[in-house]
Amino acid sequence: MGVIGYAAMFEQFHPTDLLKWCQLAEDVGFTSVMASDHFHPWTPQQGQSAFVWSWMGALGVQTSLRFGTGVTPPGYRYHPAIVAQAAATLEAMFPGRFWLGLGAGEALNEHIVAEYWPEPAIRLEKLMESIEVIQKLFTGKPVKYQGKHIRMETAKLYTLPETPPPIYVATSGPIMSERTGRMVDGIITVGAADEKIKMLLGRFEKGAREAGKDPSKMPKIIQLHVSWAESQEAAMEQAIKEWPNGGMNFPKQDIRNPEDFEAMAKLVRPENFKGRVLISADLEEHREHIQHFIDLGFTEVYVHNVGRNQEQFIKEFGKKVIPNLHWPEYQAVPS
């Protein structure tokens, strides 16, 4: 059986509320949490942006769920050595439960350190160097690193888990998908057209096989944004109000502040969410939506309901969606 997870969105909700909802999510059948790592919300309306690394320690104590970041961009707000130390500490405290989700980042969160925000190719180079640093530090040996973008004087992690946490990388392009298969333990992506999904997974598996890995045993993770409410009108209204960035079908990595997203949100129309956010009051439609991505080969599905009705969403999904999902017997289950 695969993993159905709850997406804890720090852009929208107070960390204390998210902790309470994660406890509820565990009670009704969710088995893992993907927690966003933001400095800013997408729009001022969303209203929050707590520090996820403080919160995950509390989550580990309050629940028995697996959990990880979706996703942390190393090399800007955090030097990769700090990411490695934080990840190793959480896995040491909660063995087998923490996973480290990494990505290339967005200017919205990373420009705050007042460095030049690089072009996409440079961002990917920086991400790959950061992954290399983190993996070397996870060995427990002294590491000195001199890359094109990342530098580190001799450093060694002294608090280590028995087994390093798995590293999963968020990607939406073919080149990085293949690199992800070669370099790390699993892939994270978001909902897209079937043709693109199949291409990404195919390139990921190709990279894994080239590195001598068995891709059938590697987690394939997707985050799905949905808008569920008791009526179709309410579901559409909350999508436009609470998650307009979900209807912006253009690259957003270079936009620097929530106020710019707020201005762009005025242009978002209901049709812009098609293929990006499932907007429906029908729980069976939500079940079919999730099932479709399971059938495409994903072993872990994390669901983000964009509305403020989190408690009701969690309870209803626990009753009517989660028990009716069907996972292929051959799917890998992360340990």
Buried (B, 14 or more C-beta within 10 A) or exposed (E): EBBBBBBBBBBBBEBEBBBBBBBBBBEBBBBBBBBBBBBBBBBEBBEBBBEBBEBBBBBBEEBEBBBBBBBBBBBBBBBBBEBBBBBBBBBBBBEBBBBBBBBBBBBBBBBBEEEEBBEEEBBBBBBBBBBBBBBBBBEBEEBEBEBEBBEBEEBEBEEBBEEBBBBBBBBBBBEBBBBBBBBBBBBBBBBBEEEBBEBBBBBBBBBBEEBEBEBEBBBBBBBBBBBBBEEEEBBBBBBBBBBBBBBBEEEBBEBBEBEBBBEBBEEBEEEBBEEBBBBBBEBEBBBBBBBBBBEEBBBBBBBBBBBBBBEBBBBBBBEEBBEEBEBEEEBBEBE
